[in-house]
Amino acid sequence: MTIKVEVEVYGELAELDEFKKGTRSMVLSEHSTLEDLLDELNLKYKLNFYTFIINGQKENLRENLKDGDKVKIIPVLGGG
């Protein structure tokens, strides 16, 4: 079985070809986690640079995704 999630990105990720339309629908296996999604997007190496929001709530990487979830990947801002 599979699930479908909507992924919306901000910052530099919004420049990637697969996100030119703003959001991207992704089909994943039923018991996928947020970490699995990031792996699928080749973003696992940048985990410390982003905040992850699922359906309006900040979540951890082990959070299981459900069919219809809306995921936002937002860059962490820093400064000095």
mmCIF file of the N, C-alpha and C atoms, coordinates in Angstrom:
data_MODEL
# 
_entry.id   MODEL 
# 
loop_
_atom_site.group_PDB 
_atom_site.id 
_atom_site.type_symbol 
_atom_site.label_atom_id 
_atom_site.label_alt_id 
_atom_site.label_comp_id 
_atom_site.label_asym_id 
_atom_site.label_entity_id 
_atom_site.label_seq_id 
_atom_site.pdbx_PDB_ins_code 
_atom_site.Cartn_x 
_atom_site.Cartn_y 
_atom_site.Cartn_z 
_atom_site.occupancy 
_atom_site.B_iso_or_equiv 
_atom_site.pdbx_formal_charge 
_atom_site.auth_seq_id 
_atom_site.auth_comp_id 
_atom_site.auth_asym_id 
_atom_site.auth_atom_id 
_atom_site.pdbx_PDB_model_num 
ATOM 1   N N  . MET A 1 1  ? 0.819  -1.173 0.000   1.00 0.00 ? 1  MET A N  1 
ATOM 2   C CA . MET A 1 1  ? 0.000  0.000  0.000   1.00 0.00 ? 1  MET A CA 1 
ATOM 3   C C  . MET A 1 1  ? 0.875  1.253  0.000   1.00 0.00 ? 1  MET A C  1 
ATOM 4   N N  . THR A 1 2  ? 0.344  2.342  -0.501  1.00 0.00 ? 2  THR A N  1 
ATOM 5   C CA . THR A 1 2  ? 1.095  3.588  -0.571  1.00 0.00 ? 2  THR A CA 1 
ATOM 6   C C  . THR A 1 2  ? 0.279  4.744  0.004   1.00 0.00 ? 2  THR A C  1 
ATOM 7   N N  . ILE A 1 3  ? 0.985  5.836  0.270   1.00 0.00 ? 3  ILE A N  1 
ATOM 8   C CA . ILE A 1 3  ? 0.348  7.075  0.696   1.00 0.00 ? 3  ILE A CA 1 
ATOM 9   C C  . ILE A 1 3  ? 0.821  8.187  -0.240  1.00 0.00 ? 3  ILE A C  1 
ATOM 10  N N  . LYS A 1 4  ? 0.034  9.248  -0.292  1.00 0.00 ? 4  LYS A N  1 
ATOM 11  C CA . LYS A 1 4  ? 0.407  10.406 -1.095  1.00 0.00 ? 4  LYS A CA 1 
ATOM 12  C C  . LYS A 1 4  ? 0.468  11.613 -0.177  1.00 0.00 ? 4  LYS A C  1 
ATOM 13  N N  . VAL A 1 5  ? 1.593  12.328 -0.215  1.00 0.00 ? 5  VAL A N  1 
ATOM 14  C CA . VAL A 1 5  ? 1.756  13.534 0.593   1.00 0.00 ? 5  VAL A CA 1 
ATOM 15  C C  . VAL A 1 5  ? 2.087  14.710 -0.317  1.00 0.00 ? 5  VAL A C  1 
ATOM 16  N N  . GLU A 1 6  ? 1.748  15.893 0.140   1.00 0.00 ? 6  GLU A N  1 
ATOM 17  C CA . GLU A 1 6  ? 2.070  17.124 -0.583  1.00 0.00 ? 6  GLU A CA 1 
ATOM 18  C C  . GLU A 1 6  ? 3.269  17.759 0.114   1.00 0.00 ? 6  GLU A C  1 
ATOM 19  N N  . VAL A 1 7  ? 4.289  18.098 -0.661  1.00 0.00 ? 7  VAL A N  1 
ATOM 20  C CA . VAL A 1 7  ? 5.507  18.685 -0.106  1.00 0.00 ? 7  VAL A CA 1 
ATOM 21  C C  . VAL A 1 7  ? 5.682  20.092 -0.660  1.00 0.00 ? 7  VAL A C  1 
ATOM 22  N N  . GLU A 1 8  ? 5.866  21.042 0.252   1.00 0.00 ? 8  GLU A N  1 
ATOM 23  C CA . GLU A 1 8  ? 6.106  22.433 -0.119  1.00 0.00 ? 8  GLU A CA 1 
ATOM 24  C C  . GLU A 1 8  ? 7.434  22.857 0.489   1.00 0.00 ? 8  GLU A C  1 
ATOM 25  N N  . VAL A 1 9  ? 8.273  23.497 -0.310  1.00 0.00 ? 9  VAL A N  1 
ATOM 26  C CA . VAL A 1 9  ? 9.590  23.891 0.170   1.00 0.00 ? 9  VAL A CA 1 
ATOM 27  C C  . VAL A 1 9  ? 9.753  25.404 0.071   1.00 0.00 ? 9  VAL A C  1 
ATOM 28  N N  . TYR A 1 10 ? 10.703 25.907 0.828   1.00 0.00 ? 10 TYR A N  1 
ATOM 29  C CA . TYR A 1 10 ? 10.996 27.337 0.868   1.00 0.00 ? 10 TYR A CA 1 
ATOM 30  C C  . TYR A 1 10 ? 12.498 27.540 0.726   1.00 0.00 ? 10 TYR A C  1 
ATOM 31  N N  . GLY A 1 11 ? 12.898 28.773 0.497   1.00 0.00 ? 11 GLY A N  1 
ATOM 32  C CA . GLY A 1 11 ? 14.318 29.096 0.398   1.00 0.00 ? 11 GLY A CA 1 
ATOM 33  C C  . GLY A 1 11 ? 14.942 28.502 -0.845  1.00 0.00 ? 11 GLY A C  1 
ATOM 34  N N  . GLU A 1 12 ? 16.183 28.099 -0.739  1.00 0.00 ? 12 GLU A N  1 
ATOM 35  C CA . GLU A 1 12 ? 16.934 27.584 -1.886  1.00 0.00 ? 12 GLU A CA 1 
ATOM 36  C C  . GLU A 1 12 ? 16.293 26.351 -2.518  1.00 0.00 ? 12 GLU A C  1 
ATOM 37  N N  . LEU A 1 13 ? 15.581 25.561 -1.740  1.00 0.00 ? 13 LEU A N  1 
ATOM 38  C CA . LEU A 1 13 ? 14.948 24.359 -2.292  1.00 0.00 ? 13 LEU A CA 1 
ATOM 39  C C  . LEU A 1 13 ? 13.861 24.700 -3.309  1.00 0.00 ? 13 LEU A C  1 
ATOM 40  N N  . ALA A 1 14 ? 13.252 25.862 -3.161  1.00 0.00 ? 14 ALA A N  1 
ATOM 41  C CA . ALA A 1 14 ? 12.192 26.276 -4.088  1.00 0.00 ? 14 ALA A CA 1 
ATOM 42  C C  . ALA A 1 14 ? 12.727 26.502 -5.497  1.00 0.00 ? 14 ALA A C  1 
ATOM 43  N N  . GLU A 1 15 ? 14.034 26.598 -5.630  1.00 0.00 ? 15 GLU A N  1 
ATOM 44  C CA . GLU A 1 15 ? 14.651 26.791 -6.943  1.00 0.00 ? 15 GLU A CA 1 
ATOM 45  C C  . GLU A 1 15 ? 14.858 25.472 -7.690  1.00 0.00 ? 15 GLU A C  1 
ATOM 46  N N  . LEU A 1 16 ? 14.702 24.353 -7.015  1.00 0.00 ? 16 LEU A N  1 
ATOM 47  C CA . LEU A 1 16 ? 14.892 23.055 -7.662  1.00 0.00 ? 16 LEU A CA 1 
ATOM 48  C C  . LEU A 1 16 ? 13.791 22.807 -8.682  1.00 0.00 ? 16 LEU A C  1 
ATOM 49  N N  . ASP A 1 17 ? 14.149 22.186 -9.799  1.00 0.00 ? 17 ASP A N  1 
ATOM 50  C CA . ASP A 1 17 ? 13.192 21.948 -10.889 1.00 0.00 ? 17 ASP A CA 1 
ATOM 51  C C  . ASP A 1 17 ? 11.926 21.238 -10.428 1.00 0.00 ? 17 ASP A C  1 
ATOM 52  N N  . GLU A 1 18 ? 12.062 20.238 -9.555  1.00 0.00 ? 18 GLU A N  1 
ATOM 53  C CA . GLU A 1 18 ? 10.886 19.470 -9.140  1.00 0.00 ? 18 GLU A CA 1 
ATOM 54  C C  . GLU A 1 18 ? 9.919  20.270 -8.270  1.00 0.00 ? 18 GLU A C  1 
ATOM 55  N N  . PHE A 1 19 ? 10.328 21.468 -7.826  1.00 0.00 ? 19 PHE A N  1 
ATOM 56  C CA . PHE A 1 19 ? 9.458  22.301 -7.004  1.00 0.00 ? 19 PHE A CA 1 
ATOM 57  C C  . PHE A 1 19 ? 9.095  23.616 -7.677  1.00 0.00 ? 19 PHE A C  1 
ATOM 58  N N  . LYS A 1 20 ? 9.339  23.731 -8.956  1.00 0.00 ? 20 LYS A N  1 
ATOM 59  C CA . LYS A 1 20 ? 9.052  24.980 -9.674  1.00 0.00 ? 20 LYS A CA 1 
ATOM 60  C C  . LYS A 1 20 ? 7.573  25.356 -9.621  1.00 0.00 ? 20 LYS A C  1 
ATOM 61  N N  . LYS A 1 21 ? 6.692  24.384 -9.457  1.00 0.00 ? 21 LYS A N  1 
ATOM 62  C CA . LYS A 1 21 ? 5.261  24.659 -9.389  1.00 0.00 ? 21 LYS A CA 1 
ATOM 63  C C  . LYS A 1 21 ? 4.792  24.936 -7.963  1.00 0.00 ? 21 LYS A C  1 
ATOM 64  N N  . GLY A 1 22 ? 5.701  25.042 -7.028  1.00 0.00 ? 22 GLY A N  1 
ATOM 65  C CA . GLY A 1 22 ? 5.355  25.376 -5.648  1.00 0.00 ? 22 GLY A CA 1 
ATOM 66  C C  . GLY A 1 22 ? 5.281  24.180 -4.732  1.00 0.00 ? 22 GLY A C  1 
ATOM 67  N N  . THR A 1 23 ? 4.455  23.206 -5.066  1.00 0.00 ? 23 THR A N  1 
ATOM 68  C CA . THR A 1 23 ? 4.364  21.995 -4.247  1.00 0.00 ? 23 THR A CA 1 
ATOM 69  C C  . THR A 1 23 ? 4.568  20.789 -5.142  1.00 0.00 ? 23 THR A C  1 
ATOM 70  N N  . ARG A 1 24 ? 4.858  19.698 -4.506  1.00 0.00 ? 24 ARG A N  1 
ATOM 71  C CA . ARG A 1 24 ? 5.086  18.445 -5.229  1.00 0.00 ? 24 ARG A CA 1 
ATOM 72  C C  . ARG A 1 24 ? 4.359  17.324 -4.506  1.00 0.00 ? 24 ARG A C  1 
ATOM 73  N N  . SER A 1 25 ? 3.599  16.547 -5.248  1.00 0.00 ? 25 SER A N  1 
ATOM 74  C CA . SER A 1 25 ? 2.965  15.356 -4.684  1.00 0.00 ? 25 SER A CA 1 
ATOM 75  C C  . SER A 1 25 ? 3.958  14.216 -4.740  1.00 0.00 ? 25 SER A C  1 
ATOM 76  N N  . MET A 1 26 ? 4.036  13.468 -3.651  1.00 0.00 ? 26 MET A N  1 
ATOM 77  C CA . MET A 1 26 ? 4.944  12.322 -3.608  1.00 0.00 ? 26 MET A CA 1 
ATOM 78  C C  . MET A 1 26 ? 4.196  11.104 -3.108  1.00 0.00 ? 26 MET A C  1 
ATOM 79  N N  . VAL A 1 27 ? 4.490  9.980  -3.723  1.00 0.00 ? 27 VAL A N  1 
ATOM 80  C CA . VAL A 1 27 ? 3.915  8.703  -3.318  1.00 0.00 ? 27 VAL A CA 1 
ATOM 81  C C  . VAL A 1 27 ? 5.007  7.918  -2.594  1.00 0.00 ? 27 VAL A C  1 
ATOM 82  N N  . LEU A 1 28 ? 4.677  7.474  -1.378  1.00 0.00 ? 28 LEU A N  1 
ATOM 83  C CA . LEU A 1 28 ? 5.610  6.751  -0.523  1.00 0.00 ? 28 LEU A CA 1 
ATOM 84  C C  . LEU A 1 28 ? 4.957  5.473  -0.020  1.00 0.00 ? 28 LEU A C  1 
ATOM 85  N N  . SER A 1 29 ? 5.770  4.585  0.516   1.00 0.00 ? 29 SER A N  1 
ATOM 86  C CA . SER A 1 29 ? 5.204  3.376  1.102   1.00 0.00 ? 29 SER A CA 1 
ATOM 87  C C  . SER A 1 29 ? 4.423  3.734  2.366   1.00 0.00 ? 29 SER A C  1 
ATOM 88  N N  . GLU A 1 30 ? 3.482  2.903  2.724   1.00 0.00 ? 30 GLU A N  1 
ATOM 89  C CA . GLU A 1 30 ? 2.501  3.187  3.777   1.00 0.00 ? 30 GLU A CA 1 
ATOM 90  C C  . GLU A 1 30 ? 3.096  3.603  5.121   1.00 0.00 ? 30 GLU A C  1 
ATOM 91  N N  . HIS A 1 31 ? 4.187  3.012  5.535   1.00 0.00 ? 31 HIS A N  1 
ATOM 92  C CA . HIS A 1 31 ? 4.734  3.301  6.862   1.00 0.00 ? 31 HIS A CA 1 
ATOM 93  C C  . HIS A 1 31 ? 5.956  4.205  6.792   1.00 0.00 ? 31 HIS A C  1 
ATOM 94  N N  . SER A 1 32 ? 5.992  5.084  5.808   1.00 0.00 ? 32 SER A N  1 
ATOM 95  C CA . SER A 1 32 ? 7.130  5.994  5.648   1.00 0.00 ? 32 SER A CA 1 
ATOM 96  C C  . SER A 1 32 ? 7.140  7.052  6.743   1.00 0.00 ? 32 SER A C  1 
ATOM 97  N N  . THR A 1 33 ? 8.348  7.460  7.090   1.00 0.00 ? 33 THR A N  1 
ATOM 98  C CA . THR A 1 33 ? 8.540  8.528  8.069   1.00 0.00 ? 33 THR A CA 1 
ATOM 99  C C  . THR A 1 33 ? 8.986  9.798  7.340   1.00 0.00 ? 33 THR A C  1 
ATOM 100 N N  . LEU A 1 34 ? 9.041  10.872 8.078   1.00 0.00 ? 34 LEU A N  1 
ATOM 101 C CA . LEU A 1 34 ? 9.563  12.118 7.527   1.00 0.00 ? 34 LEU A CA 1 
ATOM 102 C C  . LEU A 1 34 ? 10.997 11.913 7.043   1.00 0.00 ? 34 LEU A C  1 
ATOM 103 N N  . GLU A 1 35 ? 11.771 11.152 7.779   1.00 0.00 ? 35 GLU A N  1 
ATOM 104 C CA . GLU A 1 35 ? 13.147 10.856 7.383   1.00 0.00 ? 35 GLU A CA 1 
ATOM 105 C C  . GLU A 1 35 ? 13.190 10.116 6.041   1.00 0.00 ? 35 GLU A C  1 
ATOM 106 N N  . ASP A 1 36 ? 12.273 9.186  5.823   1.00 0.00 ? 36 ASP A N  1 
ATOM 107 C CA . ASP A 1 36 ? 12.197 8.479  4.539   1.00 0.00 ? 36 ASP A CA 1 
ATOM 108 C C  . ASP A 1 36 ? 11.908 9.452  3.399   1.00 0.00 ? 36 ASP A C  1 
ATOM 109 N N  . LEU A 1 37 ? 11.009 10.393 3.648   1.00 0.00 ? 37 LEU A N  1 
ATOM 110 C CA . LEU A 1 37 ? 10.683 11.399 2.647   1.00 0.00 ? 37 LEU A CA 1 
ATOM 111 C C  . LEU A 1 37 ? 11.922 12.213 2.286   1.00 0.00 ? 37 LEU A C  1 
ATOM 112 N N  . LEU A 1 38 ? 12.665 12.647 3.295   1.00 0.00 ? 38 LEU A N  1 
ATOM 113 C CA . LEU A 1 38 ? 13.861 13.447 3.052   1.00 0.00 ? 38 LEU A CA 1 
ATOM 114 C C  . LEU A 1 38 ? 14.912 12.650 2.298   1.00 0.00 ? 38 LEU A C  1 
ATOM 115 N N  . ASP A 1 39 ? 15.001 11.378 2.591   1.00 0.00 ? 39 ASP A N  1 
ATOM 116 C CA . ASP A 1 39 ? 15.925 10.512 1.874   1.00 0.00 ? 39 ASP A CA 1 
ATOM 117 C C  . ASP A 1 39 ? 15.523 10.427 0.401   1.00 0.00 ? 39 ASP A C  1 
ATOM 118 N N  . GLU A 1 40 ? 14.244 10.306 0.160   1.00 0.00 ? 40 GLU A N  1 
ATOM 119 C CA . GLU A 1 40 ? 13.711 10.244 -1.203  1.00 0.00 ? 40 GLU A CA 1 
ATOM 120 C C  . GLU A 1 40 ? 14.016 11.540 -1.973  1.00 0.00 ? 40 GLU A C  1 
ATOM 121 N N  . LEU A 1 41 ? 14.038 12.662 -1.270  1.00 0.00 ? 41 LEU A N  1 
ATOM 122 C CA . LEU A 1 41 ? 14.325 13.970 -1.873  1.00 0.00 ? 41 LEU A CA 1 
ATOM 123 C C  . LEU A 1 41 ? 15.825 14.296 -1.892  1.00 0.00 ? 41 LEU A C  1 
ATOM 124 N N  . ASN A 1 42 ? 16.650 13.364 -1.416  1.00 0.00 ? 42 ASN A N  1 
ATOM 125 C CA . ASN A 1 42 ? 18.101 13.575 -1.312  1.00 0.00 ? 42 ASN A CA 1 
ATOM 126 C C  . ASN A 1 42 ? 18.447 14.763 -0.410  1.00 0.00 ? 42 ASN A C  1 
ATOM 127 N N  . LEU A 1 43 ? 17.702 14.934 0.662   1.00 0.00 ? 43 LEU A N  1 
ATOM 128 C CA . LEU A 1 43 ? 17.939 16.029 1.606   1.00 0.00 ? 43 LEU A CA 1 
ATOM 129 C C  . LEU A 1 43 ? 18.423 15.546 2.963   1.00 0.00 ? 43 LEU A C  1 
ATOM 130 N N  . LYS A 1 44 ? 18.624 14.270 3.117   1.00 0.00 ? 44 LYS A N  1 
ATOM 131 C CA . LYS A 1 44 ? 18.982 13.724 4.422   1.00 0.00 ? 44 LYS A CA 1 
ATOM 132 C C  . LYS A 1 44 ? 20.288 14.320 4.965   1.00 0.00 ? 44 LYS A C  1 
ATOM 133 N N  . TYR A 1 45 ? 21.183 14.695 4.070   1.00 0.00 ? 45 TYR A N  1 
ATOM 134 C CA . TYR A 1 45 ? 22.464 15.260 4.490   1.00 0.00 ? 45 TYR A CA 1 
ATOM 135 C C  . TYR A 1 45 ? 22.330 16.687 5.019   1.00 0.00 ? 45 TYR A C  1 
ATOM 136 N N  . LYS A 1 46 ? 21.172 17.332 4.819   1.00 0.00 ? 46 LYS A N  1 
ATOM 137 C CA . LYS A 1 46 ? 20.974 18.724 5.239   1.00 0.00 ? 46 LYS A CA 1 
ATOM 138 C C  . LYS A 1 46 ? 19.997 18.845 6.413   1.00 0.00 ? 46 LYS A C  1 
ATOM 139 N N  . LEU A 1 47 ? 19.833 17.816 7.187   1.00 0.00 ? 47 LEU A N  1 
ATOM 140 C CA . LEU A 1 47 ? 18.811 17.802 8.226   1.00 0.00 ? 47 LEU A CA 1 
ATOM 141 C C  . LEU A 1 47 ? 18.906 18.960 9.208   1.00 0.00 ? 47 LEU A C  1 
ATOM 142 N N  . ASN A 1 48 ? 20.099 19.394 9.545   1.00 0.00 ? 48 ASN A N  1 
ATOM 143 C CA . ASN A 1 48 ? 20.266 20.445 10.552  1.00 0.00 ? 48 ASN A CA 1 
ATOM 144 C C  . ASN A 1 48 ? 19.951 21.837 10.023  1.00 0.00 ? 48 ASN A C  1 
ATOM 145 N N  . PHE A 1 49 ? 19.707 21.949 8.736   1.00 0.00 ? 49 PHE A N  1 
ATOM 146 C CA . PHE A 1 49 ? 19.482 23.256 8.130   1.00 0.00 ? 49 PHE A CA 1 
ATOM 147 C C  . PHE A 1 49 ? 18.013 23.578 7.896   1.00 0.00 ? 49 PHE A C  1 
ATOM 148 N N  . TYR A 1 50 ? 17.128 22.673 8.274   1.00 0.00 ? 50 TYR A N  1 
ATOM 149 C CA . TYR A 1 50 ? 15.705 22.855 7.978   1.00 0.00 ? 50 TYR A CA 1 
ATOM 150 C C  . TYR A 1 50 ? 14.826 22.519 9.172   1.00 0.00 ? 50 TYR A C  1 
ATOM 151 N N  . THR A 1 51 ? 13.652 23.140 9.182   1.00 0.00 ? 51 THR A N  1 
ATOM 152 C CA . THR A 1 51 ? 12.583 22.809 10.121  1.00 0.00 ? 51 THR A CA 1 
ATOM 153 C C  . THR A 1 51 ? 11.512 22.095 9.308   1.00 0.00 ? 51 THR A C  1 
ATOM 154 N N  . PHE A 1 52 ? 10.885 21.103 9.903   1.00 0.00 ? 52 PHE A N  1 
ATOM 155 C CA . PHE A 1 52 ? 9.911  20.285 9.195   1.00 0.00 ? 52 PHE A CA 1 
ATOM 156 C C  . PHE A 1 52 ? 8.545  20.402 9.859   1.00 0.00 ? 52 PHE A C  1 
ATOM 157 N N  . ILE A 1 53 ? 7.564  20.778 9.058   1.00 0.00 ? 53 ILE A N  1 
ATOM 158 C CA . ILE A 1 53 ? 6.208  20.993 9.545   1.00 0.00 ? 53 ILE A CA 1 
ATOM 159 C C  . ILE A 1 53 ? 5.278  20.012 8.831   1.00 0.00 ? 53 ILE A C  1 
ATOM 160 N N  . ILE A 1 54 ? 4.492  19.272 9.598   1.00 0.00 ? 54 ILE A N  1 
ATOM 161 C CA . ILE A 1 54 ? 3.491  18.369 9.021   1.00 0.00 ? 54 ILE A CA 1 
ATOM 162 C C  . ILE A 1 54 ? 2.131  18.837 9.511   1.00 0.00 ? 54 ILE A C  1 
ATOM 163 N N  . ASN A 1 55 ? 1.277  19.198 8.577   1.00 0.00 ? 55 ASN A N  1 
ATOM 164 C CA . ASN A 1 55 ? -0.081 19.662 8.905   1.00 0.00 ? 55 ASN A CA 1 
ATOM 165 C C  . ASN A 1 55 ? -0.076 20.753 9.977   1.00 0.00 ? 55 ASN A C  1 
ATOM 166 N N  . GLY A 1 56 ? 0.874  21.687 9.856   1.00 0.00 ? 56 GLY A N  1 
ATOM 167 C CA . GLY A 1 56 ? 0.918  22.832 10.760  1.00 0.00 ? 56 GLY A CA 1 
ATOM 168 C C  . GLY A 1 56 ? 1.651  22.603 12.069  1.00 0.00 ? 56 GLY A C  1 
ATOM 169 N N  . GLN A 1 57 ? 2.195  21.419 12.300  1.00 0.00 ? 57 GLN A N  1 
ATOM 170 C CA . GLN A 1 57 ? 2.888  21.110 13.545  1.00 0.00 ? 57 GLN A CA 1 
ATOM 171 C C  . GLN A 1 57 ? 4.348  20.760 13.267  1.00 0.00 ? 57 GLN A C  1 
ATOM 172 N N  . LYS A 1 58 ? 5.260  21.337 14.049  1.00 0.00 ? 58 LYS A N  1 
ATOM 173 C CA . LYS A 1 58 ? 6.669  20.976 13.938  1.00 0.00 ? 58 LYS A CA 1 
ATOM 174 C C  . LYS A 1 58 ? 6.826  19.525 14.383  1.00 0.00 ? 58 LYS A C  1 
ATOM 175 N N  . GLU A 1 59 ? 7.515  18.730 13.578  1.00 0.00 ? 59 GLU A N  1 
ATOM 176 C CA . GLU A 1 59 ? 7.627  17.299 13.870  1.00 0.00 ? 59 GLU A CA 1 
ATOM 177 C C  . GLU A 1 59 ? 9.079  16.833 13.824  1.00 0.00 ? 59 GLU A C  1 
ATOM 178 N N  . ASN A 1 60 ? 9.309  15.665 14.415  1.00 0.00 ? 60 ASN A N  1 
ATOM 179 C CA . ASN A 1 60 ? 10.639 15.071 14.372  1.00 0.00 ? 60 ASN A CA 1 
ATOM 180 C C  . ASN A 1 60 ? 10.746 14.122 13.181  1.00 0.00 ? 60 ASN A C  1 
ATOM 181 N N  . LEU A 1 61 ? 11.947 13.699 12.903  1.00 0.00 ? 61 LEU A N  1 
ATOM 182 C CA . LEU A 1 61 ? 12.215 12.894 11.709  1.00 0.00 ? 61 LEU A CA 1 
ATOM 183 C C  . LEU A 1 61 ? 11.586 11.507 11.743  1.00 0.00 ? 61 LEU A C  1 
ATOM 184 N N  . ARG A 1 62 ? 11.271 11.020 12.916  1.00 0.00 ? 62 ARG A N  1 
ATOM 185 C CA . ARG A 1 62 ? 10.702 9.671  13.024  1.00 0.00 ? 62 ARG A CA 1 
ATOM 186 C C  . ARG A 1 62 ? 9.177  9.663  12.932  1.00 0.00 ? 62 ARG A C  1 
ATOM 187 N N  . GLU A 1 63 ? 8.615  10.833 12.702  1.00 0.00 ? 63 GLU A N  1 
ATOM 188 C CA . GLU A 1 63 ? 7.157  10.947 12.601  1.00 0.00 ? 63 GLU A CA 1 
ATOM 189 C C  . GLU A 1 63 ? 6.653  10.188 11.382  1.00 0.00 ? 63 GLU A C  1 
ATOM 190 N N  . ASN A 1 64 ? 5.681  9.311  11.603  1.00 0.00 ? 64 ASN A N  1 
ATOM 191 C CA . ASN A 1 64 ? 5.077  8.582  10.482  1.00 0.00 ? 64 ASN A CA 1 
ATOM 192 C C  . ASN A 1 64 ? 4.189  9.503  9.675   1.00 0.00 ? 64 ASN A C  1 
ATOM 193 N N  . LEU A 1 65 ? 4.296  9.406  8.381   1.00 0.00 ? 65 LEU A N  1 
ATOM 194 C CA . LEU A 1 65 ? 3.449  10.190 7.488   1.00 0.00 ? 65 LEU A CA 1 
ATOM 195 C C  . LEU A 1 65 ? 2.166  9.424  7.200   1.00 0.00 ? 65 LEU A C  1 
ATOM 196 N N  . LYS A 1 66 ? 1.097  10.184 6.935   1.00 0.00 ? 66 LYS A N  1 
ATOM 197 C CA . LYS A 1 66 ? -0.195 9.581  6.608   1.00 0.00 ? 66 LYS A CA 1 
ATOM 198 C C  . LYS A 1 66 ? -0.664 10.113 5.261   1.00 0.00 ? 66 LYS A C  1 
ATOM 199 N N  . ASP A 1 67 ? -1.530 9.367  4.628   1.00 0.00 ? 67 ASP A N  1 
ATOM 200 C CA . ASP A 1 67 ? -2.069 9.780  3.346   1.00 0.00 ? 67 ASP A CA 1 
ATOM 201 C C  . ASP A 1 67 ? -2.720 11.161 3.483   1.00 0.00 ? 67 ASP A C  1 
ATOM 202 N N  . GLY A 1 68 ? -2.366 12.065 2.576   1.00 0.00 ? 68 GLY A N  1 
ATOM 203 C CA . GLY A 1 68 ? -2.943 13.398 2.592   1.00 0.00 ? 68 GLY A CA 1 
ATOM 204 C C  . GLY A 1 68 ? -2.181 14.421 3.414   1.00 0.00 ? 68 GLY A C  1 
ATOM 205 N N  . ASP A 1 69 ? -1.119 14.000 4.115   1.00 0.00 ? 69 ASP A N  1 
ATOM 206 C CA . ASP A 1 69 ? -0.336 14.948 4.911   1.00 0.00 ? 69 ASP A CA 1 
ATOM 207 C C  . ASP A 1 69 ? 0.229  16.058 4.037   1.00 0.00 ? 69 ASP A C  1 
ATOM 208 N N  . LYS A 1 70 ? 0.349  17.241 4.636   1.00 0.00 ? 70 LYS A N  1 
ATOM 209 C CA . LYS A 1 70 ? 0.976  18.381 3.980   1.00 0.00 ? 70 LYS A CA 1 
ATOM 210 C C  . LYS A 1 70 ? 2.266  18.684 4.736   1.00 0.00 ? 70 LYS A C  1 
ATOM 211 N N  . VAL A 1 71 ? 3.384  18.535 4.031   1.00 0.00 ? 71 VAL A N  1 
ATOM 212 C CA . VAL A 1 71 ? 4.708  18.693 4.626   1.00 0.00 ? 71 VAL A CA 1 
ATOM 213 C C  . VAL A 1 71 ? 5.336  19.977 4.102   1.00 0.00 ? 71 VAL A C  1 
ATOM 214 N N  . LYS A 1 72 ? 5.863  20.786 5.028   1.00 0.00 ? 72 LYS A N  1 
ATOM 215 C CA . LYS A 1 72 ? 6.607  21.987 4.647   1.00 0.00 ? 72 LYS A CA 1 
ATOM 216 C C  . LYS A 1 72 ? 8.033  21.834 5.132   1.00 0.00 ? 72 LYS A C  1 
ATOM 217 N N  . ILE A 1 73 ? 8.968  22.176 4.253   1.00 0.00 ? 73 ILE A N  1 
ATOM 218 C CA . ILE A 1 73 ? 10.393 22.129 4.593   1.00 0.00 ? 73 ILE A CA 1 
ATOM 219 C C  . ILE A 1 73 ? 10.894 23.568 4.541   1.00 0.00 ? 73 ILE A C  1 
ATOM 220 N N  . ILE A 1 74 ? 11.255 24.099 5.707   1.00 0.00 ? 74 ILE A N  1 
ATOM 221 C CA . ILE A 1 74 ? 11.583 25.512 5.856   1.00 0.00 ? 74 ILE A CA 1 
ATOM 222 C C  . ILE A 1 74 ? 13.022 25.654 6.330   1.00 0.00 ? 74 ILE A C  1 
ATOM 223 N N  . PRO A 1 75 ? 13.818 26.487 5.651   1.00 0.00 ? 75 PRO A N  1 
ATOM 224 C CA . PRO A 1 75 ? 15.201 26.671 6.104   1.00 0.00 ? 75 PRO A CA 1 
ATOM 225 C C  . PRO A 1 75 ? 15.257 27.375 7.462   1.00 0.00 ? 75 PRO A C  1 
ATOM 226 N N  . VAL A 1 76 ? 16.217 26.952 8.272   1.00 0.00 ? 76 VAL A N  1 
ATOM 227 C CA . VAL A 1 76 ? 16.468 27.600 9.557   1.00 0.00 ? 76 VAL A CA 1 
ATOM 228 C C  . VAL A 1 76 ? 17.298 28.845 9.268   1.00 0.00 ? 76 VAL A C  1 
ATOM 229 N N  . LEU A 1 77 ? 16.856 29.967 9.782   1.00 0.00 ? 77 LEU A N  1 
ATOM 230 C CA . LEU A 1 77 ? 17.592 31.217 9.555   1.00 0.00 ? 77 LEU A CA 1 
ATOM 231 C C  . LEU A 1 77 ? 18.574 31.440 10.680  1.00 0.00 ? 77 LEU A C  1 
ATOM 232 N N  . GLY A 1 78 ? 19.720 31.916 10.332  1.00 0.00 ? 78 GLY A N  1 
ATOM 233 C CA . GLY A 1 78 ? 20.736 32.219 11.328  1.00 0.00 ? 78 GLY A CA 1 
ATOM 234 C C  . GLY A 1 78 ? 21.344 33.574 11.022  1.00 0.00 ? 78 GLY A C  1 
ATOM 235 N N  . GLY A 1 79 ? 22.057 34.072 11.947  1.00 0.00 ? 79 GLY A N  1 
ATOM 236 C CA . GLY A 1 79 ? 22.678 35.372 11.724  1.00 0.00 ? 79 GLY A CA 1 
ATOM 237 C C  . GLY A 1 79 ? 23.656 35.676 12.829  1.00 0.00 ? 79 GLY A C  1 
ATOM 238 N N  . GLY A 1 80 ? 24.227 36.773 12.699  1.00 0.00 ? 80 GLY A N  1 
ATOM 239 C CA . GLY A 1 80 ? 25.196 37.109 13.712  1.00 0.00 ? 80 GLY A CA 1 
ATOM 240 C C  . GLY A 1 80 ? 25.308 38.582 13.922  1.00 0.00 ? 80 GLY A C  1 
# 
